[in-house]
């Protein structure tokens, strides 16, 4: 017997992502640079994050200024990053910094 067919969540199609917890760039969005449909257990949330047109220092900053920017971002948003998968700061930290 085949298992019952699960309908795809309409939030995934609306955001244009292929699955939960998979971030995607949104170059045409007026303000936010990325979108993700975050899922933690039964909770599901559409999150837009990141300032459009601004790059983070990335995981391997080259200059001292980039290292300082990265360190400052992580310190400034530490409490929100710690909230986990359902926070925009978590995704910005993971994708952009």
PDB file of N, CA, C and O in Angstrom:
ATOM      1  N   UNK A   1       0.827  -1.185   0.000  1.00  0.00           N
ATOM      2  CA  UNK A   1       0.000   0.000   0.000  1.00  0.00           C
ATOM      3  C   UNK A   1       0.873   1.251   0.000  1.00  0.00           C
ATOM      4  O   UNK A   1       1.867   1.320   0.724  1.00  0.00           O
ATOM      5  N   UNK A   2       0.502   2.237  -0.810  1.00  0.00           N
ATOM      6  CA  UNK A   2       1.261   3.483  -0.875  1.00  0.00           C
ATOM      7  C   UNK A   2       0.895   4.389   0.297  1.00  0.00           C
ATOM      8  O   UNK A   2      -0.259   4.433   0.722  1.00  0.00           O
ATOM      9  N   UNK A   3       1.896   5.116   0.819  1.00  0.00           N
ATOM     10  CA  UNK A   3       1.559   6.066   1.877  1.00  0.00           C
ATOM     11  C   UNK A   3       0.732   7.216   1.298  1.00  0.00           C
ATOM     12  O   UNK A   3       0.852   7.528   0.114  1.00  0.00           O
ATOM     13  N   UNK A   4      -0.112   7.849   2.129  1.00  0.00           N
ATOM     14  CA  UNK A   4      -0.932   8.946   1.602  1.00  0.00           C
ATOM     15  C   UNK A   4      -0.053  10.077   1.093  1.00  0.00           C
ATOM     16  O   UNK A   4       0.980  10.393   1.684  1.00  0.00           O
ATOM     17  N   UNK A   5      -0.481  10.690  -0.024  1.00  0.00           N
ATOM     18  CA  UNK A   5       0.276  11.779  -0.638  1.00  0.00           C
ATOM     19  C   UNK A   5       0.142  13.039   0.204  1.00  0.00           C
ATOM     20  O   UNK A   5      -0.965  13.490   0.496  1.00  0.00           O
ATOM     21  N   UNK A   6       1.280  13.599   0.588  1.00  0.00           N
ATOM     22  CA  UNK A   6       1.248  14.835   1.364  1.00  0.00           C
ATOM     23  C   UNK A   6       1.238  16.023   0.418  1.00  0.00           C
ATOM     24  O   UNK A   6       2.005  16.064  -0.544  1.00  0.00           O
ATOM     25  N   UNK A   7       0.369  16.990   0.690  1.00  0.00           N
ATOM     26  CA  UNK A   7       0.332  18.204  -0.115  1.00  0.00           C
ATOM     27  C   UNK A   7       1.528  19.065   0.257  1.00  0.00           C
ATOM     28  O   UNK A   7       1.927  19.126   1.420  1.00  0.00           O
ATOM     29  N   UNK A   8       2.097  19.732  -0.746  1.00  0.00           N
ATOM     30  CA  UNK A   8       3.202  20.639  -0.477  1.00  0.00           C
ATOM     31  C   UNK A   8       2.685  21.886   0.221  1.00  0.00           C
ATOM     32  O   UNK A   8       1.616  22.396  -0.113  1.00  0.00           O
ATOM     33  N   UNK A   9       3.432  22.362   1.169  1.00  0.00           N
ATOM     34  CA  UNK A   9       3.064  23.553   1.922  1.00  0.00           C
ATOM     35  C   UNK A   9       3.031  24.754   0.977  1.00  0.00           C
ATOM     36  O   UNK A   9       4.011  24.991   0.271  1.00  0.00           O
ATOM     37  N   UNK A  10       1.937  25.520   0.940  1.00  0.00           N
ATOM     38  CA  UNK A  10       1.854  26.669   0.033  1.00  0.00           C
ATOM     39  C   UNK A  10       2.889  27.754   0.331  1.00  0.00           C
ATOM     40  O   UNK A  10       3.219  28.554  -0.545  1.00  0.00           O
ATOM     41  N   UNK A  11       3.404  27.782   1.565  1.00  0.00           N
ATOM     42  CA  UNK A  11       4.436  28.770   1.920  1.00  0.00           C
ATOM     43  C   UNK A  11       5.729  28.533   1.154  1.00  0.00           C
ATOM     44  O   UNK A  11       6.459  29.476   0.847  1.00  0.00           O
ATOM     45  N   UNK A  12       6.009  27.268   0.846  1.00  0.00           N
ATOM     46  CA  UNK A  12       7.214  26.948   0.076  1.00  0.00           C
ATOM     47  C   UNK A  12       7.106  27.523  -1.327  1.00  0.00           C
ATOM     48  O   UNK A  12       8.059  28.117  -1.833  1.00  0.00           O
ATOM     49  N   UNK A  13       5.953  27.349  -1.955  1.00  0.00           N
ATOM     50  CA  UNK A  13       5.746  27.864  -3.313  1.00  0.00           C
ATOM     51  C   UNK A  13       5.752  29.386  -3.311  1.00  0.00           C
ATOM     52  O   UNK A  13       6.322  30.006  -4.209  1.00  0.00           O
ATOM     53  N   UNK A  14       5.122  29.991  -2.311  1.00  0.00           N
ATOM     54  CA  UNK A  14       5.057  31.458  -2.232  1.00  0.00           C
ATOM     55  C   UNK A  14       6.456  32.054  -2.115  1.00  0.00           C
ATOM     56  O   UNK A  14       6.760  33.070  -2.740  1.00  0.00           O
ATOM     57  N   UNK A  15       7.303  31.416  -1.311  1.00  0.00           N
ATOM     58  CA  UNK A  15       8.662  31.913  -1.111  1.00  0.00           C
ATOM     59  C   UNK A  15       9.581  31.512  -2.267  1.00  0.00           C
ATOM     60  O   UNK A  15      10.640  32.111  -2.457  1.00  0.00           O
ATOM     61  N   UNK A  16       9.181  30.508  -3.030  1.00  0.00           N
ATOM     62  CA  UNK A  16       9.996  30.058  -4.157  1.00  0.00           C
ATOM     63  C   UNK A  16      11.182  29.210  -3.747  1.00  0.00           C
ATOM     64  O   UNK A  16      12.199  29.183  -4.441  1.00  0.00           O
ATOM     65  N   UNK A  17      11.061  28.512  -2.616  1.00  0.00           N
ATOM     66  CA  UNK A  17      12.147  27.650  -2.150  1.00  0.00           C
ATOM     67  C   UNK A  17      11.759  26.189  -2.340  1.00  0.00           C
ATOM     68  O   UNK A  17      10.581  25.854  -2.462  1.00  0.00           O
ATOM     69  N   UNK A  18      12.770  25.331  -2.362  1.00  0.00           N
ATOM     70  CA  UNK A  18      12.505  23.922  -2.652  1.00  0.00           C
ATOM     71  C   UNK A  18      12.158  23.102  -1.416  1.00  0.00           C
ATOM     72  O   UNK A  18      11.645  21.990  -1.538  1.00  0.00           O
ATOM     73  N   UNK A  19      12.430  23.637  -0.224  1.00  0.00           N
ATOM     74  CA  UNK A  19      12.126  22.892   0.991  1.00  0.00           C
ATOM     75  C   UNK A  19      12.320  23.749   2.222  1.00  0.00           C
ATOM     76  O   UNK A  19      12.705  24.914   2.130  1.00  0.00           O
ATOM     77  N   UNK A  20      12.052  23.163   3.370  1.00  0.00           N
ATOM     78  CA  UNK A  20      12.213  23.874   4.635  1.00  0.00           C
ATOM     79  C   UNK A  20      13.695  24.066   4.958  1.00  0.00           C
ATOM     80  O   UNK A  20      14.531  23.226   4.626  1.00  0.00           O
ATOM     81  N   UNK A  21      14.000  25.188   5.612  1.00  0.00           N
ATOM     82  CA  UNK A  21      15.353  25.502   6.078  1.00  0.00           C
ATOM     83  C   UNK A  21      16.378  25.560   4.949  1.00  0.00           C
ATOM     84  O   UNK A  21      17.553  25.249   5.148  1.00  0.00           O
ATOM     85  N   UNK A  22      15.920  25.962   3.757  1.00  0.00           N
ATOM     86  CA  UNK A  22      16.815  26.138   2.616  1.00  0.00           C
ATOM     87  C   UNK A  22      16.724  27.601   2.184  1.00  0.00           C
ATOM     88  O   UNK A  22      15.766  27.984   1.512  1.00  0.00           O
ATOM     89  N   UNK A  23      17.713  28.429   2.561  1.00  0.00           N
ATOM     90  CA  UNK A  23      17.648  29.849   2.212  1.00  0.00           C
ATOM     91  C   UNK A  23      17.857  30.090   0.722  1.00  0.00           C
ATOM     92  O   UNK A  23      18.532  29.322   0.036  1.00  0.00           O
ATOM     93  N   UNK A  24      17.261  31.173   0.243  1.00  0.00           N
ATOM     94  CA  UNK A  24      17.362  31.519  -1.173  1.00  0.00           C
ATOM     95  C   UNK A  24      17.523  33.028  -1.306  1.00  0.00           C
ATOM     96  O   UNK A  24      16.910  33.787  -0.555  1.00  0.00           O
ATOM     97  N   UNK A  25      18.341  33.465  -2.251  1.00  0.00           N
ATOM     98  CA  UNK A  25      18.501  34.900  -2.508  1.00  0.00           C
ATOM     99  C   UNK A  25      17.249  35.457  -3.147  1.00  0.00           C
ATOM    100  O   UNK A  25      16.572  34.770  -3.913  1.00  0.00           O
ATOM    101  N   UNK A  26      16.938  36.715  -2.828  1.00  0.00           N
ATOM    102  CA  UNK A  26      15.788  37.392  -3.423  1.00  0.00           C
ATOM    103  C   UNK A  26      16.265  38.730  -3.992  1.00  0.00           C
ATOM    104  O   UNK A  26      16.041  39.774  -3.379  1.00  0.00           O
ATOM    105  N   UNK A  27      16.918  38.712  -5.156  1.00  0.00           N
ATOM    106  CA  UNK A  27      17.493  39.936  -5.709  1.00  0.00           C
ATOM    107  C   UNK A  27      16.462  40.989  -6.100  1.00  0.00           C
ATOM    108  O   UNK A  27      16.803  42.168  -6.198  1.00  0.00           O
ATOM    109  N   UNK A  28      15.210  40.594  -6.324  1.00  0.00           N
ATOM    110  CA  UNK A  28      14.191  41.561  -6.734  1.00  0.00           C
ATOM    111  C   UNK A  28      13.351  42.098  -5.578  1.00  0.00           C
ATOM    112  O   UNK A  28      12.478  42.941  -5.785  1.00  0.00           O
ATOM    113  N   UNK A  29      13.609  41.615  -4.365  1.00  0.00           N
ATOM    114  CA  UNK A  29      12.861  42.133  -3.222  1.00  0.00           C
ATOM    115  C   UNK A  29      13.386  43.528  -2.884  1.00  0.00           C
ATOM    116  O   UNK A  29      14.598  43.744  -2.894  1.00  0.00           O
ATOM    117  N   UNK A  30      12.494  44.480  -2.584  1.00  0.00           N
ATOM    118  CA  UNK A  30      12.953  45.858  -2.368  1.00  0.00           C
ATOM    119  C   UNK A  30      13.869  46.052  -1.163  1.00  0.00           C
ATOM    120  O   UNK A  30      14.720  46.942  -1.188  1.00  0.00           O
ATOM    121  N   UNK A  31      13.723  45.245  -0.108  1.00  0.00           N
ATOM    122  CA  UNK A  31      14.520  45.488   1.094  1.00  0.00           C
ATOM    123  C   UNK A  31      15.360  44.300   1.562  1.00  0.00           C
ATOM    124  O   UNK A  31      16.496  44.485   1.999  1.00  0.00           O
ATOM    125  N   UNK A  32      14.825  43.096   1.478  1.00  0.00           N
ATOM    126  CA  UNK A  32      15.521  41.940   2.053  1.00  0.00           C
ATOM    127  C   UNK A  32      16.218  41.103   0.977  1.00  0.00           C
ATOM    128  O   UNK A  32      15.694  40.916  -0.121  1.00  0.00           O
ATOM    129  N   UNK A  33      17.409  40.606   1.316  1.00  0.00           N
ATOM    130  CA  UNK A  33      18.229  39.916   0.331  1.00  0.00           C
ATOM    131  C   UNK A  33      17.989  38.405   0.259  1.00  0.00           C
ATOM    132  O   UNK A  33      18.344  37.771  -0.735  1.00  0.00           O
ATOM    133  N   UNK A  34      17.394  37.828   1.298  1.00  0.00           N
ATOM    134  CA  UNK A  34      17.185  36.374   1.328  1.00  0.00           C
ATOM    135  C   UNK A  34      15.817  36.041   1.916  1.00  0.00           C
ATOM    136  O   UNK A  34      15.196  36.856   2.598  1.00  0.00           O
ATOM    137  N   UNK A  35      15.366  34.820   1.633  1.00  0.00           N
ATOM    138  CA  UNK A  35      14.137  34.304   2.216  1.00  0.00           C
ATOM    139  C   UNK A  35      14.352  32.837   2.563  1.00  0.00           C
ATOM    140  O   UNK A  35      15.106  32.131   1.894  1.00  0.00           O
ATOM    141  N   UNK A  36      13.678  32.391   3.619  1.00  0.00           N
ATOM    142  CA  UNK A  36      13.731  30.983   4.011  1.00  0.00           C
ATOM    143  C   UNK A  36      12.401  30.635   4.679  1.00  0.00           C
ATOM    144  O   UNK A  36      11.819  31.456   5.387  1.00  0.00           O
ATOM    145  N   UNK A  37      11.932  29.419   4.448  1.00  0.00           N
ATOM    146  CA  UNK A  37      10.777  28.922   5.187  1.00  0.00           C
ATOM    147  C   UNK A  37      11.369  28.034   6.271  1.00  0.00           C
ATOM    148  O   UNK A  37      11.761  26.893   6.024  1.00  0.00           O
ATOM    149  N   UNK A  38      11.424  28.591   7.485  1.00  0.00           N
ATOM    150  CA  UNK A  38      12.071  27.904   8.602  1.00  0.00           C
ATOM    151  C   UNK A  38      11.093  26.947   9.269  1.00  0.00           C
ATOM    152  O   UNK A  38       9.906  27.241   9.401  1.00  0.00           O
ATOM    153  N   UNK A  39      11.609  25.803   9.684  1.00  0.00           N
ATOM    154  CA  UNK A  39      10.775  24.807  10.343  1.00  0.00           C
ATOM    155  C   UNK A  39      11.529  24.221  11.522  1.00  0.00           C
ATOM    156  O   UNK A  39      12.671  23.778  11.400  1.00  0.00           O
ATOM    157  N   UNK A  40      10.861  24.233  12.665  1.00  0.00           N
ATOM    158  CA  UNK A  40      11.420  23.619  13.875  1.00  0.00           C
ATOM    159  C   UNK A  40      10.283  22.854  14.523  1.00  0.00           C
ATOM    160  O   UNK A  40       9.391  23.447  15.128  1.00  0.00           O
ATOM    161  N   UNK A  41      10.315  21.547  14.397  1.00  0.00           N
ATOM    162  CA  UNK A  41       9.221  20.724  14.903  1.00  0.00           C
ATOM    163  C   UNK A  41       7.948  21.010  14.132  1.00  0.00           C
ATOM    164  O   UNK A  41       7.919  20.877  12.909  1.00  0.00           O
ATOM    165  N   UNK A  42       6.887  21.405  14.843  1.00  0.00           N
ATOM    166  CA  UNK A  42       5.608  21.726  14.206  1.00  0.00           C
ATOM    167  C   UNK A  42       5.508  23.186  13.788  1.00  0.00           C
ATOM    168  O   UNK A  42       4.576  23.564  13.078  1.00  0.00           O
ATOM    169  N   UNK A  43       6.464  24.013  14.224  1.00  0.00           N
ATOM    170  CA  UNK A  43       6.419  25.432  13.911  1.00  0.00           C
ATOM    171  C   UNK A  43       7.033  25.701  12.539  1.00  0.00           C
ATOM    172  O   UNK A  43       8.120  25.214  12.229  1.00  0.00           O
ATOM    173  N   UNK A  44       6.326  26.479  11.725  1.00  0.00           N
ATOM    174  CA  UNK A  44       6.802  26.861  10.393  1.00  0.00           C
ATOM    175  C   UNK A  44       6.637  28.363  10.257  1.00  0.00           C
ATOM    176  O   UNK A  44       5.600  28.918  10.621  1.00  0.00           O
ATOM    177  N   UNK A  45       7.672  29.026   9.726  1.00  0.00           N
ATOM    178  CA  UNK A  45       7.638  30.487   9.644  1.00  0.00           C
ATOM    179  C   UNK A  45       8.384  30.949   8.400  1.00  0.00           C
ATOM    180  O   UNK A  45       9.483  30.472   8.120  1.00  0.00           O
ATOM    181  N   UNK A  46       7.789  31.879   7.653  1.00  0.00           N
ATOM    182  CA  UNK A  46       8.444  32.496   6.507  1.00  0.00           C
ATOM    183  C   UNK A  46       9.289  33.648   7.034  1.00  0.00           C
ATOM    184  O   UNK A  46       8.768  34.547   7.694  1.00  0.00           O
ATOM    185  N   UNK A  47      10.581  33.630   6.750  1.00  0.00           N
ATOM    186  CA  UNK A  47      11.491  34.656   7.261  1.00  0.00           C
ATOM    187  C   UNK A  47      12.230  35.303   6.101  1.00  0.00           C
ATOM    188  O   UNK A  47      12.831  34.618   5.273  1.00  0.00           O
ATOM    189  N   UNK A  48      12.181  36.625   6.049  1.00  0.00           N
ATOM    190  CA  UNK A  48      12.996  37.401   5.119  1.00  0.00           C
ATOM    191  C   UNK A  48      14.085  38.042   5.938  1.00  0.00           C
ATOM    192  O   UNK A  48      13.815  38.580   7.012  1.00  0.00           O
ATOM    193  N   UNK A  49      15.322  37.999   5.453  1.00  0.00           N
ATOM    194  CA  UNK A  49      16.427  38.529   6.237  1.00  0.00           C
ATOM    195  C   UNK A  49      17.511  39.093   5.349  1.00  0.00           C
ATOM    196  O   UNK A  49      17.556  38.803   4.154  1.00  0.00           O
ATOM    197  N   UNK A  50      18.389  39.900   5.928  1.00  0.00           N
ATOM    198  CA  UNK A  50      19.533  40.463   5.227  1.00  0.00           C
ATOM    199  C   UNK A  50      19.198  41.736   4.492  1.00  0.00           C
ATOM    200  O   UNK A  50      18.164  41.835   3.831  1.00  0.00           O
ATOM    201  N   UNK A  51      20.085  42.717   4.613  1.00  0.00           N
ATOM    202  CA  UNK A  51      19.877  43.990   3.919  1.00  0.00           C
ATOM    203  C   UNK A  51      20.241  43.823   2.449  1.00  0.00           C
ATOM    204  O   UNK A  51      21.297  43.288   2.113  1.00  0.00           O
ATOM    205  N   UNK A  52      19.348  44.288   1.581  1.00  0.00           N
ATOM    206  CA  UNK A  52      19.552  44.180   0.135  1.00  0.00           C
ATOM    207  C   UNK A  52      20.778  45.002  -0.291  1.00  0.00           C
ATOM    208  O   UNK A  52      20.933  46.146   0.135  1.00  0.00           O
ATOM    209  N   UNK A  53      21.623  44.438  -1.108  1.00  0.00           N
ATOM    210  CA  UNK A  53      22.758  45.162  -1.668  1.00  0.00           C
ATOM    211  C   UNK A  53      23.983  45.239  -0.779  1.00  0.00           C
ATOM    212  O   UNK A  53      24.984  45.842  -1.165  1.00  0.00           O
ATOM    213  N   UNK A  54      23.930  44.645   0.397  1.00  0.00           N
ATOM    214  CA  UNK A  54      25.073  44.689   1.313  1.00  0.00           C
ATOM    215  C   UNK A  54      25.559  43.266   1.528  1.00  0.00           C
ATOM    216  O   UNK A  54      24.765  42.375   1.831  1.00  0.00           O
ATOM    217  N   UNK A  55      26.852  43.050   1.375  1.00  0.00           N
ATOM    218  CA  UNK A  55      27.380  41.718   1.635  1.00  0.00           C
ATOM    219  C   UNK A  55      27.933  41.673   3.045  1.00  0.00           C
ATOM    220  O   UNK A  55      28.401  42.682   3.572  1.00  0.00           O
ATOM    221  N   UNK A  56      27.877  40.515   3.642  1.00  0.00           N
ATOM    222  CA  UNK A  56      28.514  40.330   4.945  1.00  0.00           C
ATOM    223  C   UNK A  56      29.991  40.138   4.702  1.00  0.00           C
ATOM    224  O   UNK A  56      30.444  40.167   3.558  1.00  0.00           O
ATOM    225  N   UNK A  57      30.742  39.945   5.761  1.00  0.00           N
ATOM    226  CA  UNK A  57      32.172  39.719   5.617  1.00  0.00           C
ATOM    227  C   UNK A  57      32.433  38.281   5.180  1.00  0.00           C
ATOM    228  O   UNK A  57      33.544  37.953   4.765  1.00  0.00           O
ATOM    229  N   UNK A  58      31.421  37.425   5.271  1.00  0.00           N
ATOM    230  CA  UNK A  58      31.570  36.037   4.882  1.00  0.00           C
ATOM    231  C   UNK A  58      32.294  35.241   5.947  1.00  0.00           C
ATOM    232  O   UNK A  58      32.754  35.800   6.943  1.00  0.00           O
ATOM    233  N   UNK A  59      32.396  33.945   5.743  1.00  0.00           N
ATOM    234  CA  UNK A  59      33.044  33.104   6.748  1.00  0.00           C
ATOM    235  C   UNK A  59      34.570  33.277   6.797  1.00  0.00           C
ATOM    236  O   UNK A  59      35.206  32.868   7.768  1.00  0.00           O
ATOM    237  N   UNK A  60      35.149  33.871   5.769  1.00  0.00           N
ATOM    238  CA  UNK A  60      36.610  34.038   5.718  1.00  0.00           C
ATOM    239  C   UNK A  60      36.959  35.487   5.397  1.00  0.00           C
ATOM    240  O   UNK A  60      37.377  35.783   4.278  1.00  0.00           O
ATOM    241  N   UNK A  61      36.794  36.409   6.371  1.00  0.00           N
ATOM    242  CA  UNK A  61      37.105  37.812   6.101  1.00  0.00           C
ATOM    243  C   UNK A  61      38.601  37.982   5.835  1.00  0.00           C
ATOM    244  O   UNK A  61      39.435  37.346   6.480  1.00  0.00           O
ATOM    245  N   UNK A  62      38.924  38.850   4.875  1.00  0.00           N
ATOM    246  CA  UNK A  62      40.325  39.036   4.494  1.00  0.00           C
ATOM    247  C   UNK A  62      40.971  40.205   5.214  1.00  0.00           C
ATOM    248  O   UNK A  62      42.076  40.079   5.741  1.00  0.00           O
ATOM    249  N   UNK A  63      40.280  41.356   5.241  1.00  0.00           N
ATOM    250  CA  UNK A  63      40.898  42.543   5.838  1.00  0.00           C
ATOM    251  C   UNK A  63      40.532  42.651   7.316  1.00  0.00           C
ATOM    252  O   UNK A  63      39.617  41.983   7.798  1.00  0.00           O
ATOM    253  N   UNK A  64      41.258  43.496   8.013  1.00  0.00           N
ATOM    254  CA  UNK A  64      40.985  43.739   9.425  1.00  0.00           C
ATOM    255  C   UNK A  64      39.611  44.370   9.606  1.00  0.00           C
ATOM    256  O   UNK A  64      38.914  44.079  10.579  1.00  0.00           O
ATOM    257  N   UNK A  65      39.219  45.237   8.667  1.00  0.00           N
ATOM    258  CA  UNK A  65      37.917  45.882   8.746  1.00  0.00           C
ATOM    259  C   UNK A  65      36.792  44.854   8.609  1.00  0.00           C
ATOM    260  O   UNK A  65      35.786  44.933   9.314  1.00  0.00           O
ATOM    261  N   UNK A  66      36.965  43.889   7.702  1.00  0.00           N
ATOM    262  CA  UNK A  66      35.954  42.846   7.534  1.00  0.00           C
ATOM    263  C   UNK A  66      35.867  41.979   8.782  1.00  0.00           C
ATOM    264  O   UNK A  66      34.772  41.599   9.197  1.00  0.00           O
ATOM    265  N   UNK A  67      37.009  41.662   9.384  1.00  0.00           N
ATOM    266  CA  UNK A  67      37.025  40.863  10.611  1.00  0.00           C
ATOM    267  C   UNK A  67      36.287  41.595  11.723  1.00  0.00           C
ATOM    268  O   UNK A  67      35.546  40.985  12.494  1.00  0.00           O
ATOM    269  N   UNK A  68      36.495  42.908  11.801  1.00  0.00           N
ATOM    270  CA  UNK A  68      35.851  43.717  12.828  1.00  0.00           C
ATOM    271  C   UNK A  68      34.340  43.782  12.593  1.00  0.00           C
ATOM    272  O   UNK A  68      33.562  43.685  13.541  1.00  0.00           O
ATOM    273  N   UNK A  69      33.917  43.948  11.317  1.00  0.00           N
ATOM    274  CA  UNK A  69      32.489  43.964  10.984  1.00  0.00           C
ATOM    275  C   UNK A  69      31.821  42.661  11.382  1.00  0.00           C
ATOM    276  O   UNK A  69      30.732  42.657  11.955  1.00  0.00           O
ATOM    277  N   UNK A  70      32.484  41.555  11.072  1.00  0.00           N
ATOM    278  CA  UNK A  70      31.942  40.234  11.380  1.00  0.00           C
ATOM    279  C   UNK A  70      31.793  40.041  12.884  1.00  0.00           C
ATOM    280  O   UNK A  70      30.761  39.570  13.363  1.00  0.00           O
ATOM    281  N   UNK A  71      32.834  40.410  13.619  1.00  0.00           N
ATOM    282  CA  UNK A  71      32.827  40.274  15.069  1.00  0.00           C
ATOM    283  C   UNK A  71      31.742  41.146  15.695  1.00  0.00           C
ATOM    284  O   UNK A  71      31.055  40.719  16.623  1.00  0.00           O
ATOM    285  N   UNK A  72      31.590  42.379  15.182  1.00  0.00           N
ATOM    286  CA  UNK A  72      30.580  43.306  15.702  1.00  0.00           C
ATOM    287  C   UNK A  72      29.169  42.793  15.440  1.00  0.00           C
ATOM    288  O   UNK A  72      28.306  42.874  16.314  1.00  0.00           O
ATOM    289  N   UNK A  73      28.930  42.263  14.234  1.00  0.00           N
ATOM    290  CA  UNK A  73      27.611  41.719  13.913  1.00  0.00           C
ATOM    291  C   UNK A  73      27.265  40.593  14.875  1.00  0.00           C
ATOM    292  O   UNK A  73      26.172  40.568  15.441  1.00  0.00           O
ATOM    293  N   UNK A  74      28.190  39.667  15.059  1.00  0.00           N
ATOM    294  CA  UNK A  74      27.931  38.512  15.913  1.00  0.00           C
ATOM    295  C   UNK A  74      27.695  38.925  17.362  1.00  0.00           C
ATOM    296  O   UNK A  74      26.851  38.340  18.042  1.00  0.00           O
ATOM    297  N   UNK A  75      28.433  39.926  17.842  1.00  0.00           N
ATOM    298  CA  UNK A  75      28.250  40.403  19.213  1.00  0.00           C
ATOM    299  C   UNK A  75      26.913  41.130  19.365  1.00  0.00           C
ATOM    300  O   UNK A  75      26.198  40.926  20.346  1.00  0.00           O
ATOM    301  N   UNK A  76      26.584  41.966  18.401  1.00  0.00           N
ATOM    302  CA  UNK A  76      25.363  42.778  18.458  1.00  0.00           C
ATOM    303  C   UNK A  76      24.101  41.915  18.405  1.00  0.00           C
ATOM    304  O   UNK A  76      23.095  42.231  19.041  1.00  0.00           O
ATOM    305  N   UNK A  77      24.166  40.826  17.643  1.00  0.00           N
ATOM    306  CA  UNK A  77      22.987  39.994  17.442  1.00  0.00           C
ATOM    307  C   UNK A  77      23.046  38.656  18.186  1.00  0.00           C
ATOM    308  O   UNK A  77      22.237  37.767  17.918  1.00  0.00           O
ATOM    309  N   UNK A  78      23.976  38.507  19.098  1.00  0.00           N
ATOM    310  CA  UNK A  78      24.190  37.220  19.770  1.00  0.00           C
ATOM    311  C   UNK A  78      22.919  36.661  20.415  1.00  0.00           C
ATOM    312  O   UNK A  78      22.636  35.469  20.293  1.00  0.00           O
ATOM    313  N   UNK A  79      22.156  37.513  21.098  1.00  0.00           N
ATOM    314  CA  UNK A  79      20.944  37.043  21.775  1.00  0.00           C
ATOM    315  C   UNK A  79      19.910  36.541  20.771  1.00  0.00           C
ATOM    316  O   UNK A  79      19.250  35.530  21.011  1.00  0.00           O
ATOM    317  N   UNK A  80      19.768  37.242  19.653  1.00  0.00           N
ATOM    318  CA  UNK A  80      18.788  36.822  18.643  1.00  0.00           C
ATOM    319  C   UNK A  80      19.262  35.609  17.853  1.00  0.00           C
ATOM    320  O   UNK A  80      18.447  34.772  17.466  1.00  0.00           O
ATOM    321  N   UNK A  81      20.561  35.501  17.608  1.00  0.00           N
ATOM    322  CA  UNK A  81      21.106  34.325  16.923  1.00  0.00           C
ATOM    323  C   UNK A  81      20.833  33.079  17.759  1.00  0.00           C
ATOM    324  O   UNK A  81      20.513  32.015  17.229  1.00  0.00           O
ATOM    325  N   UNK A  82      20.965  33.232  19.076  1.00  0.00           N
ATOM    326  CA  UNK A  82      20.771  32.105  19.991  1.00  0.00           C
ATOM    327  C   UNK A  82      19.326  31.611  20.031  1.00  0.00           C
ATOM    328  O   UNK A  82      19.065  30.503  20.500  1.00  0.00           O
ATOM    329  N   UNK A  83      18.384  32.421  19.542  1.00  0.00           N
ATOM    330  CA  UNK A  83      16.977  32.000  19.527  1.00  0.00           C
ATOM    331  C   UNK A  83      16.751  30.828  18.587  1.00  0.00           C
ATOM    332  O   UNK A  83      15.776  30.091  18.732  1.00  0.00           O
ATOM    333  N   UNK A  84      17.652  30.653  17.620  1.00  0.00           N
ATOM    334  CA  UNK A  84      17.588  29.476  16.764  1.00  0.00           C
ATOM    335  C   UNK A  84      16.955  29.689  15.406  1.00  0.00           C
ATOM    336  O   UNK A  84      16.848  30.813  14.916  1.00  0.00           O
ATOM    337  N   UNK A  85      16.543  28.596  14.817  1.00  0.00           N
ATOM    338  CA  UNK A  85      16.108  28.509  13.422  1.00  0.00           C
ATOM    339  C   UNK A  85      14.962  29.461  13.069  1.00  0.00           C
ATOM    340  O   UNK A  85      14.849  29.874  11.915  1.00  0.00           O
ATOM    341  N   UNK A  86      14.123  29.811  14.019  1.00  0.00           N
ATOM    342  CA  UNK A  86      12.965  30.647  13.723  1.00  0.00           C
ATOM    343  C   UNK A  86      13.252  32.142  13.841  1.00  0.00           C
ATOM    344  O   UNK A  86      12.319  32.945  13.860  1.00  0.00           O
ATOM    345  N   UNK A  87      14.528  32.531  13.921  1.00  0.00           N
ATOM    346  CA  UNK A  87      14.862  33.958  13.982  1.00  0.00           C
ATOM    347  C   UNK A  87      15.633  34.388  12.739  1.00  0.00           C
ATOM    348  O   UNK A  87      16.425  33.621  12.191  1.00  0.00           O
ATOM    349  N   UNK A  88      15.395  35.615  12.303  1.00  0.00           N
ATOM    350  CA  UNK A  88      16.076  36.149  11.123  1.00  0.00           C
ATOM    351  C   UNK A  88      17.571  36.292  11.389  1.00  0.00           C
ATOM    352  O   UNK A  88      18.377  36.079  10.484  1.00  0.00           O
ATOM    353  N   UNK A  89      17.952  36.646  12.606  1.00  0.00           N
ATOM    354  CA  UNK A  89      19.366  36.821  12.946  1.00  0.00           C
ATOM    355  C   UNK A  89      20.136  35.503  12.783  1.00  0.00           C
ATOM    356  O   UNK A  89      21.287  35.504  12.348  1.00  0.00           O
ATOM    357  N   UNK A  90      19.503  34.397  13.129  1.00  0.00           N
ATOM    358  CA  UNK A  90      20.131  33.085  12.974  1.00  0.00           C
ATOM    359  C   UNK A  90      20.499  32.844  11.507  1.00  0.00           C
ATOM    360  O   UNK A  90      21.603  32.400  11.190  1.00  0.00           O
ATOM    361  N   UNK A  91      19.541  33.149  10.618  1.00  0.00           N
ATOM    362  CA  UNK A  91      19.767  32.911   9.194  1.00  0.00           C
ATOM    363  C   UNK A  91      20.768  33.886   8.602  1.00  0.00           C
ATOM    364  O   UNK A  91      21.588  33.502   7.768  1.00  0.00           O
ATOM    365  N   UNK A  92      20.711  35.159   9.027  1.00  0.00           N
ATOM    366  CA  UNK A  92      21.675  36.150   8.544  1.00  0.00           C
ATOM    367  C   UNK A  92      23.079  35.732   8.965  1.00  0.00           C
ATOM    368  O   UNK A  92      24.026  35.832   8.185  1.00  0.00           O
ATOM    369  N   UNK A  93      23.206  35.264  10.202  1.00  0.00           N
ATOM    370  CA  UNK A  93      24.506  34.815  10.708  1.00  0.00           C
ATOM    371  C   UNK A  93      25.006  33.621   9.908  1.00  0.00           C
ATOM    372  O   UNK A  93      26.187  33.546   9.567  1.00  0.00           O
ATOM    373  N   UNK A  94      24.124  32.705   9.616  1.00  0.00           N
ATOM    374  CA  UNK A  94      24.512  31.480   8.914  1.00  0.00           C
ATOM    375  C   UNK A  94      24.849  31.725   7.433  1.00  0.00           C
ATOM    376  O   UNK A  94      25.813  31.167   6.909  1.00  0.00           O
ATOM    377  N   UNK A  95      24.041  32.569   6.766  1.00  0.00           N
ATOM    378  CA  UNK A  95      24.191  32.752   5.324  1.00  0.00           C
ATOM    379  C   UNK A  95      25.166  33.867   4.971  1.00  0.00           C
ATOM    380  O   UNK A  95      26.013  33.695   4.094  1.00  0.00           O
ATOM    381  N   UNK A  96      25.055  35.000   5.641  1.00  0.00           N
ATOM    382  CA  UNK A  96      25.810  36.178   5.233  1.00  0.00           C
ATOM    383  C   UNK A  96      27.123  36.395   5.988  1.00  0.00           C
ATOM    384  O   UNK A  96      28.039  37.024   5.458  1.00  0.00           O
ATOM    385  N   UNK A  97      27.226  35.886   7.212  1.00  0.00           N
ATOM    386  CA  UNK A  97      28.401  36.171   8.031  1.00  0.00           C
ATOM    387  C   UNK A  97      29.206  34.911   8.270  1.00  0.00           C
ATOM    388  O   UNK A  97      30.236  34.954   8.943  1.00  0.00           O
TER     389      UNK A  97
END
